Amino acid sequence: MGATLSQGGAIFRTWAPSARDVYVVTDAAATNQWSRWTPGISDRLIPLGDGTWAGFVPGLRDGDPYLFWVRGPEGGSEGFKRDPYARELAAAPEFPGCPCLVRDSQTYPWHDVGWRPPAFHELVIYQLHVGVFWAVDAQGRDQRRQRYGRFLDVIERIPYLRDLGINAIQLLPIQEFAHHQGLGYAGLDFFSPETAYQVDDVDELVRYLAEVNGMLAASGLSALQLADLQSGPNQLKCLVDICHLNGLAVIFDLVYNHAGGDFGDRDLWFYDRQPWGDANRSLYFTDQKWAGGMIFAYWQAPVRQFLIDNAVFCLNEYHIDGGRHDEVTVIHSHGGTEFCRNLTETVRYVRPETIQIAEYWGWDRALPVTPPHSGGLGFDAAIDDRLRNQLRATLAEVCGGADAQVSLDRLRDAFYPPPAYPAAWRSVQHLENHDIVLWDVWDQKPRDLRMARRADPSNARSWYARSRARVATVLLMTAPGIPMLFMGQEILEDKPWCDDVSNWPQFLVWWDGLKSDRHMRDFQRFVRDLAWVRRSRPALCGEGVRVPQVHNHDRIIVLHRWVEGEGRDVVVVASLNERTLDDYPVDLPWPGHWREPERMGRRKRRHSRRQSARAPRLPVCCAYPDTGQRGAHSDA
């Protein structure tokens, strides 16, 4: 489907079952504004009898522009349509008046041969928005108030992300959306990367090229040429490529529950130009709405195939390592159960090492991670809000002061997998994400507070804020499941975030704070050490979990993690008490030598099974056995 370069030209194919005629319009036949055109028989595509139209246009090359021109049935409309399968949209004229571009999928010289993503249960994810994450000029000055960040800007931060200890980045949606700024969840052109995220100026490209080639040279790999980066798709491919070379998997946020918000005459809406009035005639959609957009018509096999084609396209063309699927709850509740099963089974067949993560908030939490043959949807993991909600609720109680009543019982329960979950690692755990710490422009307030502000609403840099945020972060990174951080969380960022940098630039992540705020530096170093501890201790990625001690009055919770038969257990002692508790009894799994991880302290302690252990001055302590003693447990 779409435009495919072939010997001597390009083959076009598009699905428009109700159309009377479909034409392909190339630059030679259109005005500079792509606004006026007279249908010609030589430009007409041929109906194939299955609702699709196809044809060959000689002489077309990589980068040539085109549009379809569709004449609907009696009572319908006629006019230009963008190709739903277009690999790229032209930067000029501006969206939505831009044409599509014919693109050769083989022009980027990949360097990631031999790359293998981390095992699913070993992932540590970092979520970011390309537009507001990072953008500096040649002198290193922050440019995010003047323009959105681009794919090549993110590449500049790959060394930082690698050193932070995460091993995967999750990009908020990068598909073309309707406005100059946005979250990315109102996409209309699913195969085209957002034009605001690409660099068109040649002088700027030269600067980015030098940086990319420096990274490639450090790995002993061949340099790129300027032509290799002169398209938006190739710039996105370069980002994925360099991530892989630095040990970082890349996860796309894929939005298959709805599309659009502001529909126009040239997009997917009423693509075969049936008569207006009934949204169920819009071809790709139903009359049901979600988040300001329209829900897909999952009952139509070509619609399901369009979305599955997009997922496979991202795997093959962009070498992604996973997909975070937005609001699968909406898909499931609007007739998309079969689609979910077709999607997950197809992706698993094409590339089984690709993780598929569902955002699902139905009562039956295990449904998305249950295999299709057992009645489920077939995703590998699902976002879990139980630990997040309970940690936030606990911090709110603790903020009541030293004498406030605190209950850790629900927090204890949140460490265990949801009912019917096939494995503990299938929960994606987080404290912040793009939804919950977003600045709500309509209500003029954040949806919820960042952890530093939640830990102490009166002063996000106080000892209380820093200590409580450390406790919460340790419990996130040592809990069962896949941990995820949101951009800025690792530097104690206390402001909400907003995608609208024109009107709310004060909510950009304050990266300069790493130079001037020692608390931000200390916290970033703490998170970095913690991430590496998680990755180095198999028990923290394993299935074994129990909470042997909870003391509400003392505000103490103890977490025990292990891999069955390994004998490399980890015990986490977390205190939310405002006083140091000396000689506090901790129930360790067995007697012997236990030590704190090197990155969190070098003190070696000898404890008996129920011996009093002097608590550290820090609010948290991780310990693991000093010897190879085996500690299989049946009472977990």
Secondary structure by P-SEA (a helix, b strand, c coil): ccccccccbbbbbbbbccccbbbbbccccccccccbbbbbcccbbbbcccccccccccccccbbbbbbbbbbcccbbbbbbccccccccccccccccbbbbbccccccccccccccccccccbbbbbbbcccccccccccccccccccccaaaaaaaaaaaaaacccbbbbccccccccccccccccccccccccccccccaaaaaaaaaaaaaaaaaacbbbbcccccccaaaaaaaaaaaaaaacbbbbbbcccccccccccccccccccccccccccccccccccccccbbbcccccaaaaaaaaaaaaaaaacccccccccccaaaaaaacaaaaaaaaaaaaaaacccbbbbbbcccccccccccccccccccccbbbbaaaaaaaaaaaaaaaccccccccaaaaaaaacccccccccccccccccccccccccccccccccccccccccccccccaaaaaaaaaaaaaaaacccbbbbcccccccccbbbbcccccccccccccccccccaaaaaaaaaaaaaaaaaaacccccccccccccccccccbbbbbbbcccccbbbbbbbbcccccccccccccccccbbbcccccccbbbbbccccccccccccbbbbbbcccbbbbbccc
